[in-house]
Amino acid sequence: MARRRTIDDLSVAELRRLLVEKERKEREARINHFRETGRVVRVNAPEPYLDAGRSEDEIFLEEENPKTKKTRNSGLDRFLFVIEIMAVIALGFVLYNGVNVLRNLNQEVAQAIIQPTIEPTPLITAVILPSGHTPPNSPGGVQPNDAEIPEHLRPLVQSLANLPLPTSGPNQAVRIQIPAIEVDAPVVQGDGWEQLKKGVGQHIGSANPGEPDNMVLSAHNDVFGEIFRNLDKLKPGDSVVIYTSQQAFTYTVESTMIVEPTQVEVMAPTSDGVVTLISCYPYMVSNKRIVVIASLEQ
């Protein structure tokens, strides 16, 4: 019986052949596994890749099956395409919203820039003629006469009393002279209780001297200087001179009338330049109003 040879008994050539054979078997086993799973292709291999015992026109490489690879690449391409479509839609949505926001912002800015037209307070909003008060000899003394105001209109009168006084300007009246009754007094803006303590009050919103409209001036006849005490002595043709800080305007008396405190139509705007002078009447009674109308001289 022949003695079993050990590794030390083998020559170098024999060891190399055994190693090549072992590598071949391992490679074939691996390729068979890939063949069973469909992961091999057949190609012509160059000389350095040929192994002993293999034909020159075929060799199996460890590579994915082209069909599997193509299917995987197609799925990835479809997924990326869907992502791109969604990104384009999202970008369009963002741009659309941005345009809408910008348009709305421009509209808000334009509306903020547009200022409402400020119109003078209509004279007809007054519900009672100015300068009303209780007589100095009354039990309560001199004070605003609220009894003249209709009860349901008293809140309106109180709100009108809180109107802000306009800023003085060069075209506003500053002084009035009526030579026939020796009146020479300052003109202040507003005809409320406090303003008429200082002089002749110009009704807020009425015309300035020289304008083609109705300028309404009021003063007391029995308190606070009795500036308009002799208003009932004026005659047609008498002069009323009203001064601004730059110019003087002369008005000629046309008519005189006695009215109820609620006849506010005498304060209404006019198409011609006039001045309406108002005071309580009669003296020390003050339950009516005396109204003098004078026209602007051209």
C-alpha positions as a printed Julia matrix, in Angstrom:
298×3 Matrix{Float64}:
   0.0     0.0     0.0
   1.48    3.33   -1.13
   2.34    5.87    1.6
   0.02    8.89    1.77
   1.89   11.99    0.6
   1.95   15.08    2.71
   2.24   18.71    1.58
   5.96   18.57    2.19
   6.23   15.71   -0.29
   4.6    17.66   -3.12
   6.62   19.65   -5.61
   6.03   23.31   -6.36
   4.34   22.47   -9.67
   1.98   20.03   -7.94
   1.06   22.55   -5.25
   0.36   25.19   -7.9
  -1.88   22.75   -9.81
  -3.79   21.82   -6.66
  -4.29   25.53   -5.84
  -5.56   26.28   -9.35
  -7.94   23.35   -9.18
  -9.31   24.48   -5.82
  -9.81   28.02   -7.11
 -11.59   26.7   -10.19
 -14.01   24.64   -8.12
 -14.78   27.57   -5.86
 -15.31   29.82   -8.89
 -17.62   27.3   -10.56
 -19.64   26.96   -7.38
 -19.98   30.72   -7.14
 -20.92   31.06  -10.84
 -23.5    28.26  -10.51
 -25.07   30.23   -7.65
 -25.17   33.38   -9.8
 -26.56   31.39  -12.73
 -29.4    30.08  -10.59
 -30.27   33.63   -9.47
 -30.03   35.1   -12.98
 -27.08   37.37  -12.2
 -24.56   36.21  -14.88
 -23.88   37.16  -18.51
 -21.73   35.44  -21.09
 -18.93   37.48  -22.71
 -15.79   36.84  -24.73
 -12.86   37.23  -22.39
  -9.32   38.18  -23.33
  -6.48   35.71  -22.82
  -5.44   36.83  -19.29
  -8.91   35.9   -17.98
  -8.97   32.3   -19.35
  -8.51   29.53  -16.81
  -7.39   26.03  -17.4
 -10.15   23.75  -18.48
 -12.34   26.63  -19.75
 -13.17   27.39  -23.42
 -11.82   30.62  -24.9
 -15.22   31.88  -26.13
 -17.11   31.91  -22.82
 -16.6    32.98  -19.24
 -19.04   34.02  -16.52
 -18.59   37.33  -14.83
 -20.17   38.32  -11.53
 -22.46   41.0   -12.8
 -26.1    41.96  -12.49
 -28.5    40.72  -15.12
 -29.07   43.62  -17.65
 -32.85   43.14  -17.48
 -32.83   43.46  -13.71
 -30.53   46.47  -13.93
 -32.7    48.09  -16.62
 -35.86   47.52  -14.57
 -34.22   49.04  -11.51
 -32.97   52.05  -13.5
 -36.43   52.58  -15.04
 -38.06   52.63  -11.61
 -35.53   55.12  -10.34
 -36.03   57.33  -13.4
 -39.79   57.32  -12.89
 -39.4    58.22   -9.23
 -37.04   61.12  -10.05
 -39.4    62.3   -12.79
 -42.31   62.39  -10.32
 -40.14   64.33   -7.87
 -39.24   66.88  -10.58
 -42.92   67.32  -11.53
 -43.86   67.89   -7.9
 -41.01   70.4    -7.5
 -42.19   72.35  -10.57
 -45.79   72.4    -9.27
 -44.62   73.59   -5.85
 -42.52   76.33   -7.45
 -45.49   77.47   -9.53
 -47.69   77.55   -6.41
 -45.1    79.63   -4.53
 -44.79   82.08   -7.44
 -48.59   82.38   -7.74
 -48.96   83.12   -4.02
 -46.09   85.6    -4.2
 -47.78   87.49   -7.04
 -51.08   87.6    -5.13
 -49.39   88.82   -1.94
 -47.53   91.52   -3.88
 -50.72   92.66   -5.63
 -52.66   92.82   -2.36
 -49.81   94.73   -0.71
 -49.74   97.26   -3.55
 -53.52   97.73   -3.26
 -53.27   98.3     0.51
 -50.47  100.82    0.04
 -52.44  102.63   -2.67
 -55.51  102.79   -0.42
 -53.39  104.06    2.48
 -51.94  106.81    0.28
 -55.37  108.02   -0.85
 -56.62  110.52    1.69
 -60.33  111.27    2.04
 -61.46  114.67    0.89
 -61.98  116.86    3.92
 -65.05  119.06    3.58
 -65.99  121.92    5.86
 -68.56  121.17    8.49
 -71.96  122.1     6.99
 -73.47  125.08    8.8
 -76.9   123.48    8.77
 -75.62  120.85   11.26
 -76.15  123.47   13.99
 -79.42  122.92   15.81
 -79.49  126.22   17.68
 -78.12  129.68   16.96
 -74.99  130.65   18.94
 -74.66  133.07   21.89
 -77.63  131.72   23.86
 -77.46  132.22   27.65
 -79.55  133.03   30.68
 -79.85  136.77   31.52
 -77.48  138.23   34.1
 -80.43  138.99   36.43
 -81.75  135.41   36.38
 -81.69  133.35   39.64
 -78.79  131.2    38.49
 -76.86  134.03   36.91
 -75.27  133.92   33.47
 -74.8   130.41   32.05
 -75.46  128.54   28.78
 -79.2   128.2    28.24
 -79.71  124.48   27.54
 -83.46  124.95   27.8
 -83.41  126.48   24.3
 -82.19  123.2    22.84
 -84.78  120.52   22.03
 -84.17  117.66   24.46
 -83.61  115.01   21.79
 -80.96  117.23   20.13
 -78.91  118.03   23.22
 -76.39  115.16   22.68
 -75.76  116.5    19.15
 -75.15  120.02   20.46
 -72.74  118.67   23.06
 -70.81  116.75   20.38
 -70.57  119.87   18.19
 -69.16  121.78   21.15
 -66.2   119.37   21.15
 -65.17  120.07   17.55
 -61.47  121.04   17.36
 -60.78  124.68   16.56
 -59.02  125.26   13.22
 -55.46  126.53   13.11
 -55.31  130.26   12.48
 -54.43  131.24    8.94
 -53.74  134.46    7.04
 -57.2   134.42    5.41
 -59.2   134.18    8.62
 -60.89  137.13   10.32
 -58.97  138.72   13.19
 -60.94  141.9    13.85
 -64.33  143.54   13.2
 -65.28  147.2    13.15
 -68.85  148.6    12.88
 -68.49  152.4    12.96
 -72.25  153.11   13.26
 -72.47  151.41   16.69
 -68.83  151.92   17.73
 -67.83  148.26   17.63
 -64.12  147.44   17.44
 -63.41  143.91   18.7
 -61.2   140.87   18.04
 -62.55  137.9    16.11
 -61.78  134.4    17.43
 -62.4   131.0    15.85
 -65.41  129.19   17.3
 -68.64  130.48   18.83
 -68.91  128.31   21.92
 -69.37  129.54   25.47
 -65.65  129.98   26.14
 -64.84  131.58   22.76
 -67.52  134.29   23.12
 -65.91  135.39   26.38
 -62.92  136.57   24.33
 -64.66  138.54   21.59
 -66.68  138.0    18.44
 -66.77  134.31   17.47
 -66.66  133.0    13.9
 -68.71  129.85   13.39
 -66.45  126.92   12.49
 -66.8   126.07    8.81
 -68.28  129.37    7.73
 -66.63  131.46    5.02
 -63.56  133.65    5.49
 -63.7   137.39    4.72
 -64.06  138.16    1.03
 -65.18  134.65    0.03
 -68.42  134.12   -1.95
 -70.23  132.44    0.92
 -71.79  133.1     4.33
 -69.48  134.22    7.16
 -71.28  133.82   10.52
 -70.16  136.03   13.45
 -71.71  136.04   16.95
 -71.27  138.0    20.17
 -73.18  138.7    23.39
 -75.31  141.78   23.94
 -75.52  141.9    27.76
 -72.44  140.03   29.1
 -68.73  139.71   28.35
 -68.3   143.23   27.0
 -71.77  143.58   25.45
 -70.09  143.78   22.03
 -73.31  143.42   20.02
 -75.62  145.33   22.42
 -76.62  147.9    19.77
 -76.92  145.52   16.84
 -80.62  146.44   16.54
 -79.64  150.05   15.77
 -77.92  149.2    12.49
 -79.63  150.47    9.32
 -79.36  149.4     5.7
 -76.27  150.99    4.14
 -74.17  150.9     7.35
 -70.7   149.47    6.94
 -69.18  146.39    8.58
 -65.41  146.12    8.12
 -63.72  142.78    8.73
 -59.97  142.42    8.83
 -57.61  139.54    8.16
 -53.91  139.75    8.93
 -53.32  141.04    5.38
 -56.46  142.77    4.12
 -59.73  144.53    5.04
 -63.14  143.69    3.57
 -66.18  145.97    3.74
 -69.76  144.69    3.92
 -72.93  146.79    3.63
 -75.92  146.13    5.9
 -78.95  144.87    3.95
 -81.5   143.69    6.52
 -82.27  142.93   10.17
 -84.6   140.26   11.57
 -85.66  138.78   14.9
 -85.8   134.95   14.9
 -86.24  132.0    17.24
 -83.04  130.36   18.58
 -83.77  127.26   16.47
 -83.98  129.09   13.12
 -80.53  127.9    12.03
 -81.3   128.41    8.33
 -79.83  131.91    8.61
 -76.43  130.21    8.95
 -76.78  128.24    5.72
 -74.2   128.71    2.93
 -74.87  131.35    0.26
 -73.74  131.88   -3.3
 -72.73  135.51   -2.67
 -70.32  136.97   -0.12
 -72.28  137.95    3.01
 -71.67  138.29    6.72
 -74.36  137.24    9.22
 -74.15  138.95   12.63
 -76.0   137.16   15.47
 -76.71  138.08   19.11
 -79.26  137.39   21.83
 -82.36  139.61   21.95
 -83.9   141.54   23.6
 -81.48  143.08   26.05
 -81.44  141.36   29.47
 -84.08  138.84   28.28
 -82.2   136.86   25.59
 -84.99  134.48   24.6
 -84.69  135.25   20.87
 -81.95  136.19   18.37
 -81.29  139.32   16.36
 -79.75  138.65   12.94
 -78.15  141.31   10.71
 -77.25  140.47    7.08
 -74.57  142.51    5.23
 -73.32  142.0     1.67
 -69.72  142.15    0.48
 -68.86  145.28   -1.45
 -67.34  144.59   -4.86
